[in-house]
């Protein structure tokens, strides 16, 4: 009988538009079976997580995660987020065909879930880091989101320094970092990027150039052509940049066609390598449609700035321009709206001081 009553009161609370009656229904449910109420709320909160992640509604997500940490602990909460990351996004049949044709499993919400965790942990300016908190924070312990944040910050600081030492500064936004505790590393990042250029041989191959931050960034931004496959503008822009840093290079080989290889960067994670390679393919028009689709469903906000630059520059063919626009749209922007569905977090707040079960 207790389960039936709790279910009835919660259903009434969910559908009523009267705030006073909602409070009455919740109070009745809690007084009758507080241990069931906590379990019931936790289940509903977990069900709603994928929606918040997909819509990038980090304001409500933060409150939902705080509830889960208090009811089931951080490790279990992180495991719950990992399950969210496996949920495949909605995609059309053409996109599914591309993934299957190339023997790639259908993607989950890995990128969006990763982004979400960076934001709720207060690490949004570091989203470009080659670091996946879904994997790396499993050994962290804490009874609240604030404690987890502090420990995540310390761990991220260590990983940031290690990454810079490996000369992996792709996607790191130095302007955003200036407003964070990582401000002291900004000049180190700038120096590391310049060192990569000075360490290039006098006649570098395109692969040598792409392995550097400035080389990759320059070619992605300036090699986009309507008919693809040429790298003339990228070569010119990069040579100009190199000269501004006090170095001179000559290009090895006269060919304008770029052979895209599967392995270019040896100092990055497999996840980051896929993002870098897909961006390069879109910019240079090599397997561009497939690469754009892979970026679309990566959910990775790290690629948005470069995609936006390619799109705004207006040098993409009509079909590829549409693909890039779709990628930016699908990846999405941070949203603070509650989508008119704040019932469960309201419930969690209402019950948190009245006792709940796991």
C-alpha positions as CSV (number, residue, x, y, z in Angstrom):
1,X,0.0,0.0,0.0
2,X,2.9,2.4,0.7
3,X,4.2,2.1,-2.8
4,X,0.8,2.8,-4.3
5,X,0.3,5.9,-2.1
6,X,3.8,7.3,-2.8
7,X,3.3,6.8,-6.5
8,X,-0.1,8.4,-6.4
9,X,1.1,11.4,-4.5
10,X,4.1,11.9,-6.7
11,X,2.0,11.7,-9.9
12,X,-0.4,14.3,-8.5
13,X,2.5,16.5,-7.5
14,X,4.0,16.2,-11.0
15,X,0.8,17.2,-12.9
16,X,-0.5,19.9,-10.6
17,X,0.1,23.6,-11.4
18,X,-0.8,24.6,-7.9
19,X,2.4,25.2,-5.9
20,X,0.7,24.8,-2.5
21,X,-0.9,21.5,-3.5
22,X,2.3,20.2,-4.9
23,X,4.0,20.9,-1.5
24,X,1.1,19.1,0.2
25,X,1.4,16.0,-2.0
26,X,5.2,15.9,-1.5
27,X,4.9,16.3,2.3
28,X,2.3,13.4,2.4
29,X,4.5,11.2,0.4
30,X,7.5,11.9,2.5
31,X,5.7,11.4,5.8
32,X,4.3,8.1,4.6
33,X,7.5,6.5,3.3
34,X,10.6,8.8,3.3
35,X,12.9,5.9,2.3
36,X,10.8,5.3,-0.8
37,X,10.6,8.9,-1.7
38,X,14.4,9.2,-1.8
39,X,14.7,6.2,-4.1
40,X,11.9,7.4,-6.3
41,X,13.4,10.9,-6.7
42,X,16.9,9.5,-7.4
43,X,15.5,7.3,-10.2
44,X,13.7,10.2,-11.8
45,X,16.8,12.4,-11.5
46,X,18.9,9.8,-13.3
47,X,16.2,9.5,-16.0
48,X,16.4,13.2,-16.7
49,X,20.3,13.5,-16.8
50,X,20.6,12.6,-20.6
51,X,18.2,15.4,-21.5
52,X,20.1,18.0,-19.5
53,X,23.4,16.8,-21.0
54,X,22.1,16.8,-24.5
55,X,20.5,20.3,-24.1
56,X,23.7,21.6,-22.3
57,X,21.5,22.7,-19.4
58,X,24.4,22.9,-16.9
59,X,22.5,24.9,-14.3
60,X,20.0,22.2,-13.6
61,X,22.5,19.4,-14.2
62,X,24.7,20.8,-11.4
63,X,21.8,20.6,-9.0
64,X,20.9,17.1,-10.1
65,X,24.5,15.8,-9.7
66,X,24.7,17.4,-6.2
67,X,21.6,15.3,-5.3
68,X,23.1,12.1,-6.7
69,X,26.5,12.6,-5.0
70,X,24.7,13.0,-1.6
71,X,22.4,10.0,-2.2
72,X,24.7,7.5,-3.9
73,X,28.2,8.9,-3.7
74,X,30.6,10.3,-6.3
75,X,31.9,7.0,-7.7
76,X,28.3,5.8,-8.5
77,X,27.4,9.2,-9.8
78,X,30.4,9.1,-12.2
79,X,29.3,5.6,-13.4
80,X,25.8,7.0,-14.0
81,X,27.4,9.7,-16.2
82,X,29.4,7.1,-18.1
83,X,26.1,5.3,-18.9
84,X,24.7,8.6,-20.2
85,X,27.8,8.9,-22.5
86,X,26.9,5.6,-24.2
87,X,23.4,6.8,-25.3
88,X,23.4,7.3,-29.0
89,X,22.2,10.6,-30.4
90,X,19.3,10.9,-32.8
91,X,20.7,10.8,-36.4
92,X,19.3,10.3,-39.9
93,X,19.8,7.2,-42.0
94,X,22.5,8.8,-44.0
95,X,24.7,9.4,-41.0
96,X,24.1,5.9,-39.7
97,X,25.2,4.6,-43.1
98,X,28.4,6.5,-43.0
99,X,29.3,5.2,-39.6
100,X,28.5,1.6,-40.5
101,X,30.1,1.8,-44.0
102,X,33.4,2.7,-42.4
103,X,33.1,0.1,-39.6
104,X,32.7,2.8,-36.9
105,X,30.3,2.1,-34.1
106,X,27.5,4.5,-33.7
107,X,28.6,7.3,-31.4
108,X,27.2,8.0,-27.9
109,X,27.0,11.3,-26.1
110,X,30.6,11.0,-25.0
111,X,31.6,14.5,-26.1
112,X,28.5,16.2,-24.6
113,X,28.9,14.3,-21.3
114,X,32.6,15.2,-21.1
115,X,31.7,18.9,-21.8
116,X,29.0,18.7,-19.1
117,X,31.4,17.4,-16.5
118,X,33.9,20.1,-17.3
119,X,31.3,22.8,-16.8
120,X,29.7,21.5,-13.5
121,X,33.2,21.1,-12.0
122,X,34.0,24.7,-12.8
123,X,36.6,23.8,-15.4
124,X,34.8,25.1,-18.5
125,X,37.8,27.2,-19.7
126,X,39.8,24.0,-19.7
127,X,37.4,22.0,-22.0
128,X,40.2,22.0,-24.6
129,X,42.4,19.9,-22.4
130,X,43.3,16.4,-23.6
131,X,41.7,14.9,-20.5
132,X,38.5,12.9,-20.0
133,X,37.1,13.5,-16.5
134,X,34.7,10.6,-17.0
135,X,37.7,8.3,-16.9
136,X,40.3,10.2,-14.9
137,X,38.2,11.2,-11.8
138,X,37.0,7.7,-10.8
139,X,39.5,7.6,-7.8
140,X,38.5,11.0,-6.5
141,X,36.5,10.9,-3.3
142,X,34.2,13.6,-1.9
143,X,30.7,13.9,-0.3
144,X,29.7,17.1,-2.2
145,X,30.2,18.7,-5.6
146,X,32.4,21.4,-4.0
147,X,34.8,18.9,-2.6
148,X,35.0,17.1,-6.0
149,X,35.6,20.4,-7.7
150,X,38.6,21.2,-5.5
151,X,40.2,17.8,-6.1
152,X,39.4,17.9,-9.8
153,X,41.1,21.2,-10.1
154,X,44.3,19.9,-8.4
155,X,44.4,16.9,-10.7
156,X,43.7,18.9,-13.8
157,X,46.6,21.3,-12.9
158,X,49.0,18.4,-12.9
159,X,47.6,17.0,-16.2
160,X,47.8,20.4,-17.8
161,X,51.5,20.7,-17.0
162,X,52.2,17.2,-18.3
163,X,50.3,18.0,-21.5
164,X,52.3,21.2,-22.1
165,X,55.6,19.3,-21.6
166,X,54.4,16.8,-24.3
167,X,53.9,19.8,-26.6
168,X,50.2,19.1,-26.9
169,X,48.5,22.4,-26.7
170,X,45.8,21.9,-29.3
171,X,42.4,23.4,-28.4
172,X,43.8,25.2,-25.3
173,X,42.3,28.7,-25.3
174,X,44.9,31.0,-23.7
175,X,42.5,33.9,-23.5
176,X,40.0,32.0,-21.4
177,X,42.8,30.6,-19.3
178,X,43.9,34.1,-18.2
179,X,40.8,34.3,-16.0
180,X,41.5,31.0,-14.2
181,X,43.9,29.6,-11.6
182,X,45.9,28.4,-14.7
183,X,46.8,32.0,-15.7
184,X,50.4,31.3,-14.8
185,X,50.6,28.6,-17.5
186,X,49.5,30.9,-20.3
187,X,53.0,32.1,-21.2
188,X,54.3,28.6,-20.9
189,X,51.8,27.5,-23.5
190,X,52.7,30.3,-25.8
191,X,56.4,29.5,-25.4
192,X,55.8,25.8,-26.1
193,X,54.0,26.6,-29.3
194,X,56.9,28.8,-30.5
195,X,59.4,26.2,-29.5
196,X,57.6,23.7,-31.8
197,X,58.2,26.1,-34.7
198,X,61.8,26.7,-33.9
199,X,62.4,23.0,-33.7
200,X,61.1,22.4,-37.2
201,X,63.7,21.3,-39.8
202,X,64.6,23.7,-42.6
203,X,62.5,21.8,-45.1
204,X,59.6,20.3,-43.1
205,X,57.0,18.0,-44.6
206,X,53.3,18.8,-44.2
207,X,53.1,16.1,-41.6
208,X,55.9,17.8,-39.6
209,X,53.9,21.1,-39.8
210,X,50.6,19.6,-38.9
211,X,52.1,18.1,-35.7
212,X,52.6,21.6,-34.4
213,X,49.9,23.8,-32.9
214,X,50.5,26.7,-35.2
215,X,50.9,24.5,-38.2
216,X,47.6,22.7,-37.6
217,X,45.7,25.8,-36.7
218,X,46.9,27.8,-39.7
219,X,46.2,25.1,-42.3
220,X,42.7,24.4,-40.9
221,X,41.9,28.1,-40.9
222,X,43.4,29.0,-44.3
223,X,43.4,25.9,-46.5
224,X,39.6,25.7,-47.1
225,X,38.8,25.8,-50.8
226,X,35.6,25.3,-52.6
227,X,37.0,22.4,-54.7
228,X,39.3,21.0,-51.9
229,X,42.7,19.3,-52.1
230,X,44.9,22.4,-52.3
231,X,47.1,23.7,-49.6
232,X,48.5,26.9,-51.2
233,X,46.9,29.4,-48.9
234,X,47.9,27.3,-45.9
235,X,51.5,27.1,-47.0
236,X,51.6,30.9,-47.6
237,X,50.0,31.8,-44.2
238,X,52.2,29.4,-42.3
239,X,55.4,30.6,-43.9
240,X,54.4,34.2,-43.0
241,X,53.8,33.1,-39.4
242,X,57.1,31.3,-39.2
243,X,58.9,34.4,-40.5
244,X,57.2,36.5,-37.8
245,X,58.8,34.2,-35.2
246,X,62.2,34.6,-36.6
247,X,62.6,31.4,-38.5
248,X,62.8,30.6,-42.2
249,X,61.6,27.4,-43.9
250,X,61.3,26.1,-47.5
251,X,58.7,23.6,-48.5
252,X,59.7,20.0,-49.2
253,X,58.1,18.8,-52.4
254,X,56.2,20.7,-55.0
255,X,52.9,18.9,-54.8
256,X,49.7,20.7,-53.8
257,X,47.8,17.5,-53.0
258,X,47.9,16.5,-49.4
259,X,48.0,12.8,-48.6
260,X,46.0,12.3,-45.4
261,X,47.4,9.6,-43.2
262,X,45.8,8.0,-40.3
263,X,48.6,8.8,-37.9
264,X,49.9,12.3,-37.7
265,X,50.0,13.2,-34.0
266,X,51.9,10.9,-31.6
267,X,51.6,13.0,-28.5
268,X,47.8,13.1,-28.1
269,X,45.1,10.7,-27.0
270,X,43.1,8.6,-29.6
271,X,40.0,10.8,-28.9
272,X,41.9,14.0,-29.7
273,X,43.6,12.5,-32.7
274,X,40.2,11.7,-34.3
275,X,39.1,15.3,-33.7
276,X,42.2,16.8,-35.2
277,X,42.2,14.5,-38.2
278,X,38.5,15.1,-38.9
279,X,39.0,18.9,-38.8
280,X,41.9,18.7,-41.2
281,X,40.0,16.5,-43.6
282,X,37.1,19.0,-43.6
283,X,39.4,21.9,-44.2
284,X,41.4,20.3,-47.0
285,X,38.5,18.6,-48.7
286,X,39.7,15.0,-48.2
287,X,36.9,12.6,-47.1
288,X,35.3,15.8,-46.0
289,X,31.7,14.7,-45.9
290,X,32.4,11.7,-43.7
291,X,34.7,13.8,-41.4
292,X,32.0,16.4,-41.0
293,X,29.5,13.8,-40.0
294,X,31.9,12.3,-37.5
295,X,32.4,15.8,-36.0
296,X,28.6,16.4,-36.0
297,X,28.0,13.5,-33.7
298,X,31.1,13.8,-31.6
299,X,29.3,16.3,-29.4
300,X,32.7,17.9,-28.9
301,X,32.6,21.7,-28.2
302,X,36.4,21.7,-28.7
303,X,35.9,21.8,-32.5
304,X,33.3,24.5,-32.7
305,X,35.6,27.5,-33.0
306,X,37.5,26.1,-35.9
307,X,34.3,24.9,-37.6
308,X,32.8,28.4,-37.2
309,X,35.9,29.9,-38.7
310,X,35.7,27.6,-41.7
311,X,32.0,28.4,-42.1
312,X,32.4,32.2,-41.8
313,X,35.3,32.3,-44.2
314,X,32.9,31.2,-47.0
315,X,35.3,29.0,-48.9
316,X,33.4,25.7,-48.4
317,X,31.3,24.2,-51.2
318,X,27.6,24.3,-50.7
319,X,27.1,20.8,-49.5
320,X,30.1,20.9,-47.1
321,X,29.0,24.3,-45.8
322,X,25.7,22.7,-45.0
323,X,27.4,19.8,-43.2
324,X,29.5,22.2,-41.1
325,X,26.5,24.3,-40.2
326,X,24.7,21.1,-39.1
327,X,27.7,20.0,-37.1
328,X,27.7,23.3,-35.1
329,X,23.9,23.1,-34.6
330,X,24.1,19.5,-33.4
331,X,27.0,20.1,-31.0
332,X,25.0,23.0,-29.6
333,X,25.7,25.9,-27.3
334,X,25.5,26.1,-23.5
335,X,21.9,26.6,-22.4
336,X,20.6,27.7,-19.0
337,X,16.9,27.1,-19.7
338,X,15.0,24.6,-17.7
339,X,12.9,23.4,-20.6
340,X,9.8,23.7,-18.4
341,X,10.8,20.5,-16.7
342,X,12.3,21.4,-13.3
343,X,9.9,19.1,-11.3
344,X,12.4,16.6,-10.2
345,X,15.1,19.0,-9.1
346,X,12.4,20.9,-7.2
347,X,11.4,17.7,-5.6
348,X,15.0,16.9,-4.7
349,X,15.4,20.3,-3.0
350,X,12.1,19.9,-1.2
351,X,13.0,16.5,0.2
352,X,16.7,17.0,0.9
353,X,16.0,18.2,4.5
354,X,13.4,15.6,5.2
355,X,15.3,12.4,4.8
356,X,15.7,10.1,1.8
357,X,16.9,6.6,1.0
358,X,19.4,5.4,-1.6
